[in-house]
Amino acid sequence: MESLEAELDRARDLDEAELADAVESIGFECTRCGACCKAGEAACDDGGAASETDPEPHTATVFPDEIRALQAEGYDFRDVARPMPYGIEQTPDGPRGETFEWALQTDDCGDCTFYTEDDDGVGACSVHGDRPLICRTYPFSVALGGTSQPMGEAVDTDGIVRAHECEGLGRDISREDAEELAAALKERAVRELEEAIAVRENYRPTDGDGVVVHDSEGQKRPDGTRLQRD
């Protein structure tokens, strides 16, 4: 297995034109169905309350600086992000445990809190201009070690580009849009690897109470404040 540093070099050397060729070959047009922003149709009952058989909540990774960009629009930290749920357990004294990275905040049904839908069921993002890279690039990802593969295994591939489940796949896409996606894919791959390396370098075991989130900037509480260390 190659080191994260070696994979980062590969990411920085990715040819955007080749990535655009792959995106064009697979094809994509967003249908605004909202499936990539929601936990699933069975997540809530008709009254909007969480059901007893909730699927896995929506977990779109958001980088620390992306959180700050949304905070600059007037949102509080907890309005934007929550700790990734993996590694956290619910105890009689409240949640506790260590986890890595942040996910976009979700509502009571597990859907992204920034997802909106009109009366005809057409979806939209209320922070579209500041949405994280993982949202800008979905349903595509780049097959490099250390990069994320959202929403399960790939359903189609072309070279290093993977396509994940989405009803918009296979539709015509303009070269301009393919190139825009390709540039974002490369940026995301680089950022994910830079983040992973920084998390590794800044990781410090903790034994405090509650929840601790490890990101590229160190250890933090669920509200984004730095963990005070002796």
Secondary structure, DSSP 8 states (H G I E B T S, - for coil): ---HHHHHHHHHT--HHHHHHHHHHH-B------GGGSS-TTSB-TTS-B-TT-------EE-HHHHHHHHTTT--HHHHEEE-STTEEEETTEEEEEEESEEE-B-TTSSBTTEEE-TT--EEETTGGG--HHHHHTTEEE--TTS--TTSS-SEEETTEEE-S-TTBTS---HHHHHHHHHHHHHHHHHHHHHHHHHHHH------SSEEEEETTEEE-TTS-B----
